[in-house]
Amino acid sequence: MTDLDARVAELSQTHLPLAVELLREAIRIPADYVDRPADEGGDPAAGLSNHEGPRLEYLKHRIVDIGAVRSPDDVWFDEYGNLVWTVSDPTDGIAADDKRIVYFDGHTDTVQALRSAWRDKLGGIDAYDGLVDPDAVDREFLRSELGHVPPDDEWEHLVFGRGAADQLAGVISQILATKIALELESEGALRGVIVRAYATAAEEDNDGAGPMYVMHEVLPGASPELVPDVVVLTEGTGDAQKGALGIYRGQRGRMQIEVTVTGRSCHGSMPWEGLNPLEYGSAIISEAARRYDERDGFLDDPFLGHGTRTASWAELDTPSDCAVPDRFRFRFDRRLTVGEDPEQARLDVERLDAVRVARDAGLTVDVTVPVYDGVTWRGYTPGNDQIYMGWATPDDHPAIRTAVDVYDAVVAPNVVTSSDPGGMQTEARVDRWIFSTDGVGYPIPADDTTIDVPATKRWVVAGGYKHPAMLGFGAGYEQNTHKIGECVDARELRLAIAFLARFPGAFAAGS
């Protein structure tokens, strides 16, 4: 451990109470809006995708207030609605175009809180206010609900609430990391590097749309000082069986495939007068499930795993429950592994035998990729096809090697060892996510020439796409996200802050 490593570790502990304060408030903010009438400024969807405004405004104010940027001009909202801030060392004697560019990326929206269910099932824990009555908590239910919870005598370190693990802890770790990097600027924490931190919007609804905006609207024609060498995604990298704080270097992509089956409605007593889209559509779903079980049309990757497909949503248009319906619309959630092509995945559904049978019977079957039509909290319409490409950074890439070195320097020496196998580990674990993250917004076609990417940035090219090197490191467990009782351990938060504060300078020095 160098002197700089030791100082980063020290300040991450010093500033941990501040980090917990910011996290608790970021979780709590929607409580000010969800129960108020709209004419009094209320918003029942506060904190969800496209409704992040109050939370982001708070974070922008606090970034300036706590000194996580050098100047108020160094933090802003882009047109999409992402909160962006940047730090660097202007006195290091290195030209901006010659510096390494490190992006931090974390999303600020959450899924529905289900607040009443939290109080009903957990007792003393509120989705926004957190742990309000420790003695009233149904701990047995909490342990059955979550993938990982530390022993009862370690609960003092837990921060509860919707978004604690997914992904507000990651955003807060970015803020504290830039604060610490600035405080250690004179000791070389920012030498040769520019950090651009993003707190993105609408990730839960539209994975990676914030980064998509950057890749398609900001970086084309931009100078090298804006183009990332590496992106650090701060989504939680804990696994309930393997341990907390993994270094993740990849994830599968995903897409939505929508099937609309249109038939002819009639009275339910005379089904021969109609064409039933629900029955023909159900046959399509059944065949699709069988073909997935047989792995018919799915590739497998030794690192990311095999592609998957599952029916995930449905809507039925029918006059009544005693009629043949008019239209049945449903979607498949299709997870894409390396080498799988979105159009081929759509055609695999288009070519199901049950689709042909429905068409031959006179029904109309449309198989499409839906377009995201939501509008961000800043009024921007992404309008993207709901296709989100996967990615993998080679394990020998300098970004991954640096991440392991930084883990060994500022994380491992400060791990609180425990008999809990799902707890923090002293040895770096390089692995992958099961779910999706903002990382899906960065890949672009390999033949895209709109962004000038110098060879020195060592972007990854694979499967017809290219992207900056990416890796993940964040507090929180995948198995705890989107669940009642969601929580994060502040001891993990402290180490995530230390990792992020140290990584940029270490990456610049070693690459």
N, C-alpha and C positions, 0 to 999 in steps of 0.2 A: 504494500500500500504506500503510495506517494503522499507527500504533504497535501497535495490538492485532493487526493482521494479522501484523506482523513478530514479535511475541512468540509468537503461535500457531505460526508456522513454526519459530521457534527451539526451542520446547519439544517440538514433534513430532520434531525431530532429536535433542534431548537424551534423550528417553524412548524412542527407537527400540530400543535394546538391551533395555530392559524389555519392550517389545511383542514382540520376537522371542523372548525367554525364555518369556513366557506362551504364545505361539503354539506353540512347540515342545513345551511340556509338555502343552498341550491336545490336541495330535496324539498324543503318546506314551502318555497315560494308559491307553487300552485294552490296551496291551501287558502291564499288570499283571494283567489278568483273563482274557484270551482263552485262555491255555494252562493255567490252573489249574482243577482239578476244582471242581465246583459246591459240594461239601461243604467246600471250603477257601476259599469266597468267589469262585470263578471265574465267568466269564460269557462264553461264546463269542461272544455278540452285543454285547459291551461297545462303547459308542460309537455303536451304530446306533439307529434310531428306537425309542423306548420303553426304551432302555437307556443313557440319557445321564447317569444319576445321578452317578457318580464325577467325570466331567468338570464337571458343573454345580456340584457341591459344592466342587470345587477353585476354580472361577471365583468363586463367592460369597465364599470365604475371601480370595482375592487382591484382589477389589474393595475390601474393607475394608482389607486389609493395605497396599495401595499408595496409599490415599487417593482412590479414585475415587468415593467418596460422603462426605458430611459426617459421617454417623453410621452405626453398624452397623444402626440401625433403618431406614435408607433403602434396604436391599437385602433381598429376601425371595423365597420361592417362592410362586407362587399355587397354587390348588387343582389346576389343570391340570398344573402342573409347569414352567411358564415361570419363568426367573430374571428378576426385575424389580428395577430400581434407579432412583432418581430424584435429580436435582440441580436446585437453583434458588438464587436470591439472595434471602434473606428480608429483606435490608436495602435493597432497591431502591425501596421506597415504593409499589409497585404491588400492588393486591389480587390474590389468587390467581385469582379469576374473570375478571380483566381481562388476565391474562397469555396469551401465545401458548403453546400446548402442542405440543411437538415430540416425536414418538416416534422412537426408533431401534429397528430390528428386524433381527435376524439369527438363523438357526437353528444349533443346536449338534450335531445328529445328522449322521452321514455314511452313505454307502453302504458295502457290504462292502469290506474292505481288500484282499482277494486277496493276502495277505502273501507267500505262497510264490511267486506269479507275479511279484511285484515283484523278489524276489531272483533268481529264475531268469532273468528277461528283462532286468533292468537291471544286475545284478551288485552294485554297491556302494551301492544305495539301498534302504532298508527302509521299509515302509508306515507304521511307527510311529516308528522311530528316525531316519528321515531319511537324509541323506547320511553314510554310515559309512565309505566307501572311495572317494574321488574317482577314483583311478587304475583302479578295477575297473569303472567305469560304462560301459555300452555306450551311448555318446552318440548313435551313429547310430540305434539303436532308439528312444531317447528322443525324438529329433527327429521320427522317423516317427510316433510315437505321439501326441505333443502338438500342439496347434494353434499354440502359440507358445512358444519358448524363446529367451532372449537369447543373444548371442554367448558363446563359452566363457570369454572373459576377464572376464565379468560374473557368473559363477556364484557368486562369493562372496556375492552378495546373495540367493540363492535359499534358500527354506525348503521342503523336500520333505516329503511325507507325506499320507496320506489325510485330507482335510478342509482342507488348506492353502488351496486356492482356493474350496472349497465346504463350509462357509462360515465356517470358524473364524477366518480372518483378519478377516472382517467383524465378528465378535463382539469380538475383541480390539481392533479399532479403536474400537468403541463404548466399551469400558472405558477406554482411554487418552484418548479424547476427553473423557469426563466428568471424568477426573482433571485434564486441562489446563484445562478450563472452570472448575473450582473454583479452581485455582491462579491463574487470571486474573479471578476474580470481581470484584476491586476495580477492574479496568480495563474492566469492562462486558461481559464475555463472557457473562454470564447475565442481564443486565438485561432485565426484562419477559418472561421465558420460563421455563417448566418443562420439563425434559427427562425423559421417561419411557423408559428403555431396556429392551428385551426381548431376552433370549437364549432362544429358543423351543425346544420339543421336538417330535419326530416330524414334521418338515416333509417329509423325504424320502418317508416312507410316506403322508403325509396332508397335502398342501400346504396351508399356511395355517390348520391346525387350531388352532395357538396363538393367532393373532389372532381366529379365529372365537370362541374362548372369551371373549376380551376383549369382542368386539362383542355377544355374546349373553348373557353372564353378568355382566360388569363394568360396561359403559357404560349399559345401560337404567336410566333414573332417576338417573344420576350428574350431579353438578354440572359446570359448564364446565371446571373445573380438571383434570378427567380426560379430557375429550373432545379428541381430537387436532385441531389445525389442519393438521398435515402429518406424514406418515410418511416417514422416510428408511430405505429398505431397503439393507442393506449387503452384499447378494449381489454377487459380482464383476461388474463392468461393463466388462471388457476384451474386445476383439474382435481375433482374430489378424490380420485384414487391416486393420482401421481404427485400432487402437491401444488403449492401456490407459486405464482410468479415464474411461469415458464417463459422462455424466449421463443416466440412463434414465428415461423418463416413461411407460412403459407395457409391457404384455405381453398376449399372448393368454391366455384361460382354458383350462381343460381339464376333461374329465369321463371317467369310465369307463362304458362301455356293455357289459353282460354278456349274452351270448346262451347259453341252455341248450337244447340239442336232445336230447330224450329219445326213444329208439326202442325196439326190441325185440331183445334179444340172442338169438343162436342159434349153432350150430356153423358154423364158417367154410366147411365143405364144402357147406352147404345154405343159402346166403344168402337164398334166396327165403322161408325160414321166418322171417326177421327183418326189421327196419326199421333200416337202418344210419345212425345219427346222424352218424358221421364223414363219410360221403360227402355227405349232405344239408347238414351244417354247412359242409363245405369249399366247397360251391356258394354258400352265403351269403357266406363270406369272399371268394370270387372275384368275386361280383357287387358286393360293397361296394367292393373295390379298383378295379374297372372304373368304377363310378359316381364314385368320388373322382377318378380320372384324368380323367374327363370334367367334373369340377367340378359334378356334378349334385347340387344341394342344399347348396352351400357358398357363403357370402358372402365378399367380398373387401373389405378396408379399406386405404386408401392408406397408412396409417401402420403398423398392426399386421400387415398381410398377410392371406392367406386362411385360412379354417378348414381343418383337416386331419383325416383319419381313417386309422388303420392298425391292423391286427390286432397285438396286443401280448402276448397270454398265452393259454394253452390247457391244458386238463386233460381226459383221457379216462378214462372208467370202462369197463373191459373185463375179462372173465374171463381172457383170454389173447390171445396174438398169432395164434391160429387160431380166433378167434371174431368174430362181428359184435358190436361194442361195444353197451353199454347206453345210455351218455350221453356227450355231447361238450359241454364248456363252454368258452367262449372270451370274450375281451374285446377291445373296440376302445378305443384311446386316441384320444379326440376332442378336438382343440384348437379352441377357440371364439374367433372373432374378434368384433369389435364388431357388435352387432345379432343375433347367433345365439342362439337360445333352446335351453336344454338339453332341454326336453321335445320340441321339434321335432326335435332331433338324434336323440333316442331313436326317435321315430316314423319318421324316415327309414330306420332299420334295420328297424323293425317292418314297414314297407310294402315291403320288397324283394320282388321276384318270387320269389326262391329261398325266402324264408320261407313264402310262400303255397303254393308247390309242396310243401314239406316237410309242412306242415299237411294239405294235401289228400291226401297219401300216408299219413296216419295218425300222423305223429310229432307230439310236443308241442314247440312252440318258445316259450320265454319270453324276452322282451327287457326287461331291467331295468337300473336304476342300482344298483350294489352299495352297501351301507352299510359304513363303516369300523368294524370291530369290535375293533381293537387297544386295549390299555389302556396309558396313559402310565406312566412310571416312578414317578409319584406315585399311581397307582391310579385315575386318572380315565378314564372311558370316553366319548370324544367322540360316537360313534354318529351321525355325520353322513353324509348321502348323499355319494357321491364326485363332487361337482360343485364346481368351483373357478373362479369367475368372473374374466374378464379385466378390464382397466381401462386407462385412458389419462388422464393429466393434461394439459390444454391447454398448449401451449408458451408462452402468454402469461399463465399463472397466476403470481401473485407468488412462489410457491414455486420455480418453474422459473427465473424471472428472478433470484431471490436466489441460486440454486445456481450459475448462470453467473457472477454477480458474485463469489461466494466462490471459484470456480475461478480466476478471473482474479487474485484478490488473494492467495491462499495456496498455490495449486497451480502455476499456470503459471510464476511466478517461480522455482520450485524444481524444475522438471522438468530431469532430466538428459537433454539432447538426444542422439540417437543416429541413425545411418544406418539403423537397423532400422525399417521402416515400421510394424511392429506394436508399437512401443514407446510410451513416454509422449509426449504431445503438449502443445504450449504453448497450443493453442486448444481451448476447450471443445467437446466433441462431444455434442450432444443426440440421443439415439437410443432404442432399445428393446431388451428382452431377446427372445431366441428361446425360451428355456426358461421354466419356471414358477418363482415365488418365493413367499414368505410374503404378498406383496401380494394374492394371490387370496383371502385370508381376511378382507379388510376390506370389500368391497362388500356392501351389504344392499339389499333391495328399496326402490325410490324412495318407496313409500308407507308404509314402516315408520316409525312414530312413537314407538317405544320409547326412542329416544335423542334427547335434547333438544339439537339442533344449532343454535346461534345463527347467523344469516345472516353474521355477521362472520367465521365460520370458513371460509367459502367452499368448502364441500364440492362435489365434482364430481357432476353428475347426467347420466347418459347411458345409453341402452339399457335403460331400466327399472330401473336400479340407481343407488345413490349411495354415495360413499365419500370419506374425507378426501383432500386432495391427497396424492399419493405420488410419490416419485422414488427412484431408485437411484444409489448411488455406492459402489463397493467395489473393493478390490484383487483381482486374479485374472481369468483369462480364461474365458469360457464354454466355449471349445473344449478347455480343459484339465481340466474337471471330470469326475468319475466315471471317470478314466482311470488306467492304470498310469503312475507317474511324476509324478502331480499335484504342482504346486508353486506358490509365489507369490513375487513379488519384494518384498523388504523395502523397496525404494525406493518402490514403490507403496503399501505399507502405511503408510509415513511420511506420504505425501500424503493418504491416506484419513483418517488420524487428524487431520491439520490441517484438512481440509474439515469433518469432523464436529464438531470443537471450535469452529469459527468459525461454522458455519451457524446454530445456534439464535439466537444474539444478533443476527446480521445479519438473519435473518428477522423477529424481533420488532421490530427498529428500522425495517424498511422496509415493514411491513404493518399 
